[in-house]
Amino acid sequence: MPLTGEAMNSRPDFKSFEKEETERLRDLLPASFRPLISVVPHFGGEALLISRRKAPWQPQGTIAIDFRRWQGIPQPQRDLLFLREVGWLGNRNWLQPGFYQSLALMGGITTVAELSLQHPFSALLAGGITALSVRQIWQNLNRESAHFDADEFALRRAQFRGYTRQEAAQHLADAIEQVLKLDPTDILTALRLQRLRTIARNLASTPPSGNA
């Protein structure tokens, strides 16, 4: 019978596992990500992993893991789940260079300048442009292709850690179904699983997004 979360947490070696696993996961990170991403434990709630930035405009972020549940997951699935979360967090950078980021910055500066000059109409116009730009940035960060981009990031990084692309796709698909237990009838989840299964069968498959 599988150990419950309470039993695993009471084992003398649990803290040792938590420390060693944290160090191991940090080693999976690309070198450029290590100063920016912290791996910390979290307890309670349904989420296995929680990723968040200190602030939307800051590059630093945290990935919190429920190590009580994490301990019972096969290591290959842990690797792919973690790398996928890293990819998801990395893609959700409000300040990554882009047209709408530049437009929002210019609009914000113009709004402040026009307000200081007491030009309310111009300030209102610039503020509207800023708001629309921020809205578009938010939509881009939450677009469906961002999920495929995060999957692709995990597959590519896993190949640097000794997995073949096919093995990585299989482990990630298994983790989505068996560990995260995402609804397979959800269209987005079904499309992700279909793509991963196709890659696992060693058939040609290209990422839906050109910037993966």
N, C-alpha and C positions, 0 to 999 in steps of 0.2 A: 504494500500500500504506500502511495507517495506520502512524503512527509508534509505535514501542514506548515503554513507560514510560521505559526507559533513554535512548532517543534524545531524547525530549521533555525529560527532566531535564538533558541535556547542552547543550541549546540556550541560547545566550547570553541570549535574552529570556525564559527560563523564570522566573527570579526576578522579573523585571519583571511578568510575567503574574500570578504568585502574589501580589505586593504589590497590584497594581491590582485583582485579583479579590477579594481580601480586603476592600479598601475598598468595592468595589461591593456585595458581599454585605452588609456591615454597613449600607450605605445602604438595603438592602431591609428591614431590621428595623424594626418599629414603634418609634417614639421611646422608648416606655417599656421596650423590651427591650434597647436598646443598651448601657446601663450594666451589664446583667446577663449578656449572652451574649458570649463571646469566640470568634473564628474563628481557628483555628490549623491548620497543616499536619500531616499524619501520613504516614508512609511504611511500606510493607510491609503484609502481611495482605490479606485478601480484601475487607474492608469499604471502601466508597467514602466513606461518612460515618460518624462515630462521635459520638454526643452523650452527654454525661454531666454530672451536677451535681457540684460540689465535695463536697457531702454531701447525702443525701436531704432533709434539713430546710433546706437553704440555697437561696435563689432563684438564685444565680449558677450559670452553667453554661458548658460549652464544646462547640463543634461543631468536630470535627477532620475535615479533608478531605484526601483523597489527590489533590493538585493535578496529579500526573502523568497520572492518568486523567481527572480533571475537565476538563483543558484540551481534550480531544478530544470533549467533549459539547456539542451545540448549546446556545446561551445560554438559550433559553426553557425547555429541560428542566433546565438547571442552576438557573434561578430557582425553578422549581416544586419540584424536589427539595430545595433549601435551605429554602424556606418550609415545606415539609411537615415537614422535620426540626425546624424552629423550633417548629411547632405540636405535634409529638410531645414535644419537650423541655418546652414550656410546660405541657402537660397533666399531666406527671409531677411535680407539685409536692406533696410530702407535706403542706405546711403551708397549702395553699389552704383557705379556710374551708369547713367541712363538719361534719355530725353526728358522724361517726366520729373526725375530728380532735379535736373538742371532748371526746368521750368518752374518747379515749386520753389527752388532757392531764389531764382530771379524775381518771382512773384512776391515772395516774402520780403525781400529787400526793398522792392518797389513800393509795397504797401506801407512799410515803415517810413520810407522817404516821403511818400505823398501825404501821410498823416502829419509828419513833422512840418510839412509845407502848408498844411491846412487845405488840402485839395481833396475833399471828401469823395467826389465822384470818381476821381482817378484811383483813390485808395480802395474804394469799393470794387472797381473793375479789377485791380491787381489782386485784391483779396479773393475775388471769385475765381480768377485763374489759378491762384495758389490752392484753393479748396478742390477744384476739379483735378489738378495735378496730383494732389495727395490721394484723392479717391481712386485715380487710375493706378497709382503705385500700389495701393491696397489690393485692388482687383488683380493686378499682375502677380503679387505675392501669394494670392490665394487661388490662382487659376488652377484648373485641373492638371495641366501639363507640369505644374510644379511637383506633383506627386510622382510623375514619371521621371522627372529630373532627379529627384531624391533617390529613387530606385536605381537609376543609372549610375549615380555617384557611388552608391554602395557596391555595385557590381564591379566598377572600375577599380575602386580602392581595394576590394577583396583580392583582385588579381596581383596586387603588390604584396599580399600576405600569403601567397602560395595556393590560393584557390584558382581553379579554372573558371572562366566566365559561366560555363554551364553548371558547375557545382554551386557557384555563388547564387545563381538564379534559382536553383532548386531549393537551397537552404532558405532563401528569402521568401519564396512562395510558401514553403512549409511553415515558416514562422508566422506569416500573415494569416494562414488558415488555422494553425494549431495553437499558436501562442497568443496572438492578438485577437484571434477569433472574430475578425471583421466579417460583416455580413456579406456572404458570397453572392447574394442576389443584388447587392448595390452595384450599379452600373460601373462606377469608377473602380471599385474593388475587383469586379469581374474582368475589366479590361486590363488592369495591372496583373492579375493572376494569369490571364491568357497570354500576355506578353512574356512573363517570366517562365511559364511552362514551355512556351515556344523556344525560348533561348535554351532552356534546360534540355530540350530534345535536340539541340544542336542544329536548329533550323535558322535560316537567315532572318534577322529581325533588327530593325533600326529604331532608335528612340523616337517617340512621337514629337518631341521638341528638338529644334535645331540647336539649342544652347545647353544641352545636357552635358 
